């Protein structure tokens, strides 16, 4: 079984959901399941995905779901939250540096 944090509904209306890292910390302590985080779904807008992804790597997640598309404006689903390929490539480089800074590595 793999657990996936995609955000929780709160009073906040500026993003789609609230990214619950406190809940993830609890799950890491109380389960032995891998935990995947989905910053694309939680944020709902591409501009916030890189920050949430870097924070997730620093937090020690087991994996990420990051939506990408060669031309996000043409995507048939969730266009507003997708990174283009160049943005994703840059994010991968940045996440690698974050992972190294906290003693982890991307695979």
Secondary structure, DSSP 8 states (H G I E B T S, - for coil): -EEEE--B--S--SSSSB--HHHHHHHHHH--SEEEE-HHHHH-SHHHHHHHHHHHHHHT-SEE---B-TTGGG-SS-GGG-B-HHHHHHHHHHHHHHHHHTT----
